[in-house]
Amino acid sequence: MKYTYGLLALLFFANGIMAQQQQPVRSYSKNSRNVKKGKYSMDQFIGSWQETARMQSRTNEKVAVTDTLFIQFYKEGIADVKDGSNSMVITGTTELYTDDYITTSSNDFKIISVTPDLIVLDDLLGFLRSMSRIKVIPREVSKSTPVVNTDTVISDKIDLSEKAFIKDWFSYRTAALPGTVKSETALIKNLKILDKPAENSFNGEIKFTRYGKAMMQACTLTFTGKMVTIVTEGYTWNIEVYKADGQEMILGKKGELVYYFKNMD
């Protein structure tokens, strides 16, 4: 009998360990009757913020800030995120949860502290980010509240002539829903179209970032109907074409991630 009780205890202990291992890293809880009210409100975050200090989350050891994080929160439940002064602005919805998490389209954060002029966020990747309030984040967009339109209607303005398309295209904004953009996501920053070897096919160079590292590779673009396939050595994007009129180009996936390009020529 003692052996039986011992075996049962061991099984319960093992199951407890497995249950702990299977729990998610974090759990977000929205306001409801069954959940305690959160201690923060979205009004405390409205405005522009710039990272001014960074520490290791486990050791509190200071880390040099070389890729400054910028965030702008709007009253309409939208946030602009810019990771580095020269990176693109990622626009998406933002949500505040009662267990002190705040989400954006490109990052999720655990809220550590909030004052009128300083917020401290855990990026869940090993760092504590101290963000100071500023007047406006550096960017190439208007000061009005952006529209998160990941369900863009496909436009008839698609001009693939050499004159309209063989240009240098810069992605000045992206629209993304929370959870769409992860560190492993290959985010397009530039598309430089060089020539047109065949009908509906182009050669060019693509600049993109992945895991915070910028890469540039030769690429081919093949258009099939309202879709384009961009292929490099090791990477492929299959995305829809919403607009390409020689001045602006909009590519992406409905309900996920949409890129807005401007002609740099």
C-alpha angles and dihedrals in degrees: 000000000000089000090051093052090046092052092048092050090050091050093050090048092050092047090050091054092048091049091052091049092050094052115108118256090245139003125212119209123194124209111283139140091265097050128072117249114264119244094228133066130205090241089070090062101044109120140040125314134188126195109245102167139020134195138179105263094222101042103023087229112158117249127197113253107228100150103043116209118225125190130180118191120199129201090240092070094262130124135193115213123193117179104197128003093262098044128100123269113250112206122196146129121294129208134191117212129203094238088065101264125131122194134202132178092266106027142028118210139193109221112233101172141344131203128162092265105023135046126182117207132184107220091203088234097090103282139099111216119205108204122195123202114252135175098250138345117246109258145129098246137094122274092240121101108277122233118238100218110167090151095064114171112240109254128221088222098099112137113176096174116131091246093054101037110032095087143106109271123198121197101225096171142011129199115212139165121232113283094019098100115057132168090262093051112113102227117198115228104167138012116194111189112206109174147344110238094173142005110295091000128106139179122217150126126275127201117199141157130230127172086359092300121121117223134181123199140165112259145182125220120205120187121207113177107305093343131089128197115205114195130187133160101295101355135079131182120194106188142152125256112228100167140000113161101149094265104053133020127195120192133165149087124297114249093010124053131347126187124210115203132191127200110252097189 
